[in-house]
């Protein structure tokens, strides 16, 4: 008969002996978790490099007017003609009017640290008739709320969030 003192050591030995079998069964899960972690780290590094290359740190430090001027240059590099109509008061919901291939778009520019809501989409929509445009767009260095995305989708307003902006900058600015 086994003494009570030997029982914990036997349980420990049994547990340790079962580890290799458990690893044989679960190794695909561990490999998957490891690969997933590596992919996430590589993707974060990739995103940081893109943000840095696009100059997003500098854009985040700009005031609204400097951001409008920056976007004016970006749109010109993209082949648009650009008219700056924005001011801090009385811009009727658009900061830039961009034209290309017979299409004119009212652009509402929002440089913010927080999410952009439905008001920006409403402002862009309101500017279409005022400036005789074919469509509207909102461009931000941030991101849009779910409600803003939905309102824009329903009304055909194009949204450029931080990710789209980085892509455009890297595509059209040398």
Backbone torsions as a table, in degrees:
resi	resn	phi	psi	omega
1	UNK	NA	145.1	-177.6
2	UNK	-85.2	138.1	178.7
3	UNK	-79.5	161.9	-179.8
4	UNK	-65.5	-27.2	-179.5
5	UNK	-71.1	-36.6	-178.7
6	UNK	-75.9	-20.5	-176.1
7	UNK	-60.9	-47.7	178.7
8	UNK	-62.8	-39.0	-179.8
9	UNK	-68.2	-33.7	177.3
10	UNK	-68.6	-39.9	177.5
11	UNK	-63.9	-41.3	178.8
12	UNK	-64.2	-44.5	178.9
13	UNK	-62.6	-39.6	179.5
14	UNK	-65.5	-42.8	178.6
15	UNK	-63.2	-47.6	179.8
16	UNK	-62.9	-35.7	178.5
17	UNK	-69.2	-27.1	-178.3
18	UNK	-82.9	-14.0	-178.4
19	UNK	-60.5	-48.4	179.5
20	UNK	-57.8	-39.1	178.1
21	UNK	-65.8	-40.4	178.6
22	UNK	-64.5	-39.9	178.4
23	UNK	-65.9	-37.6	177.8
24	UNK	-60.6	-37.4	-177.7
25	UNK	-79.4	-40.2	-171.9
26	UNK	-99.0	4.2	-176.0
27	UNK	-58.1	-35.5	179.1
28	UNK	-62.4	-34.5	178.4
29	UNK	-65.4	-44.0	-179.7
30	UNK	-65.6	-40.3	177.4
31	UNK	-63.5	-45.2	178.6
32	UNK	-59.2	-45.9	179.3
33	UNK	-61.9	-41.9	179.6
34	UNK	-65.0	-47.0	179.7
35	UNK	-63.0	-41.1	178.0
36	UNK	-60.1	-42.8	178.9
37	UNK	-63.2	-45.3	179.6
38	UNK	-62.2	-43.5	179.6
39	UNK	-61.8	-43.5	178.9
40	UNK	-62.4	-41.3	179.4
41	UNK	-65.7	-45.1	179.5
42	UNK	-62.7	-41.4	179.3
43	UNK	-64.1	-41.2	178.0
44	UNK	-63.5	-40.9	177.5
45	UNK	-63.5	-43.3	178.2
46	UNK	-58.7	-47.4	179.5
47	UNK	-62.4	-42.3	178.9
48	UNK	-62.7	-40.0	178.3
49	UNK	-65.7	-40.7	178.1
50	UNK	-63.5	-45.1	179.5
51	UNK	-61.1	-41.9	-179.8
52	UNK	-66.1	-46.5	-179.1
53	UNK	-63.0	-35.8	-179.7
54	UNK	-78.1	-10.0	179.4
55	UNK	77.6	27.7	-177.0
56	UNK	-64.3	-29.8	177.3
57	UNK	-61.8	-40.5	178.6
58	UNK	-69.0	-41.0	178.7
59	UNK	-61.8	-41.0	179.7
60	UNK	-62.6	-22.8	-180.0
61	UNK	-90.9	-11.7	-178.8
62	UNK	-69.6	156.4	168.2
63	UNK	-87.0	175.9	-175.8
64	UNK	-60.1	-40.8	-178.1
65	UNK	-67.4	-41.5	177.9
66	UNK	-64.4	-37.1	178.1
67	UNK	-65.5	-40.2	176.1
68	UNK	-60.4	-43.7	179.0
69	UNK	-65.0	-40.3	177.6
70	UNK	-60.3	-45.7	-179.8
71	UNK	-67.9	-32.2	174.9
72	UNK	-57.4	-47.1	178.2
73	UNK	-64.7	-40.5	179.1
74	UNK	-61.3	-48.5	-179.9
75	UNK	-62.4	-38.4	177.1
76	UNK	-62.8	-41.1	176.5
77	UNK	-63.8	-25.6	178.5
78	UNK	-84.3	-0.9	177.4
79	UNK	94.7	10.6	178.2
80	UNK	-89.1	150.1	163.8
81	UNK	-89.9	142.1	-171.8
82	UNK	-128.6	134.1	173.1
83	UNK	-120.7	124.0	179.8
84	UNK	-87.3	114.3	-179.9
85	UNK	-113.9	-6.4	-175.0
86	UNK	-75.3	146.9	170.0
87	UNK	-151.9	173.2	-177.7
88	UNK	-71.6	-19.8	178.4
89	UNK	-137.0	135.0	171.7
90	UNK	79.5	33.2	179.2
91	UNK	-93.4	2.4	176.8
92	UNK	56.8	26.9	172.4
93	UNK	94.3	1.6	176.9
94	UNK	-132.6	146.7	176.6
95	UNK	-105.9	-32.1	179.5
96	UNK	-132.5	146.2	169.5
97	UNK	-116.8	117.6	-177.2
98	UNK	-114.1	140.7	-178.0
99	UNK	-133.1	140.8	177.6
100	UNK	-164.2	135.2	177.3
101	UNK	54.3	39.7	177.4
102	UNK	77.1	4.6	179.0
103	UNK	-111.4	133.0	-179.4
104	UNK	-116.8	131.6	-174.8
105	UNK	-125.3	131.7	173.1
106	UNK	-85.2	125.8	-175.9
107	UNK	-114.8	120.6	172.7
108	UNK	-94.5	126.4	-175.9
109	UNK	-107.5	128.3	180.0
110	UNK	-132.2	108.1	174.5
111	UNK	-102.8	107.5	-175.9
112	UNK	-140.4	164.9	174.3
113	UNK	-93.5	-21.3	-177.4
114	UNK	-108.6	176.4	-179.0
115	UNK	-64.5	148.8	179.8
116	UNK	-97.6	128.9	-175.4
117	UNK	-99.8	-166.6	-174.5
118	UNK	-65.5	-24.8	-178.5
119	UNK	-58.3	-40.0	179.9
120	UNK	-64.6	-39.0	178.4
121	UNK	-67.2	-42.5	177.9
122	UNK	-61.0	-43.3	179.3
123	UNK	-61.0	-44.3	179.5
124	UNK	-63.4	-43.2	178.0
125	UNK	-61.0	-41.7	-179.1
126	UNK	-66.2	-21.0	-176.8
127	UNK	-87.2	-12.4	-175.2
128	UNK	-57.9	-54.1	-178.1
129	UNK	-71.2	-36.8	-178.5
130	UNK	-58.4	-40.2	-177.7
131	UNK	-104.5	10.7	177.9
132	UNK	54.1	53.4	-177.7
133	UNK	-102.5	162.6	176.3
134	UNK	-90.4	-16.9	-177.5
135	UNK	-166.4	-178.4	-177.8
136	UNK	-139.0	157.1	-178.8
137	UNK	-147.1	148.3	171.6
138	UNK	-123.4	128.8	-179.3
139	UNK	-118.8	132.6	179.6
140	UNK	-140.6	158.1	171.9
141	UNK	-89.4	1.8	-176.4
142	UNK	-114.2	-142.9	179.8
143	UNK	-132.7	166.6	-179.0
144	UNK	-105.3	149.5	174.1
145	UNK	-70.7	162.7	177.5
146	UNK	-59.7	-40.6	-179.5
147	UNK	-65.3	-40.1	178.6
148	UNK	-64.5	-41.2	178.3
149	UNK	-62.1	-41.9	-179.2
150	UNK	-66.0	-47.1	179.5
151	UNK	-61.3	-41.0	179.1
152	UNK	-64.6	-44.2	-179.2
153	UNK	-61.3	-46.2	-178.4
154	UNK	-63.8	-33.3	-175.3
155	UNK	-103.5	4.7	176.8
156	UNK	72.0	26.2	177.5
157	UNK	-89.2	128.2	-179.9
158	UNK	-80.8	135.9	179.3
159	UNK	-116.5	130.2	171.6
160	UNK	-113.6	106.4	174.6
161	UNK	-89.0	-172.0	-177.3
162	UNK	-55.0	-42.8	-177.8
163	UNK	-66.9	-44.1	178.7
164	UNK	-64.4	-43.2	-179.8
165	UNK	-59.4	-45.7	177.9
166	UNK	-58.2	-44.6	179.1
167	UNK	-60.5	-43.8	179.4
168	UNK	-65.7	-42.7	179.7
169	UNK	-60.8	-47.5	-178.0
170	UNK	-66.9	-28.3	-179.2
171	UNK	-78.8	-36.8	-169.3
172	UNK	-115.3	-10.4	178.1
173	UNK	-108.5	129.8	179.4
174	UNK	-80.7	NA	NA
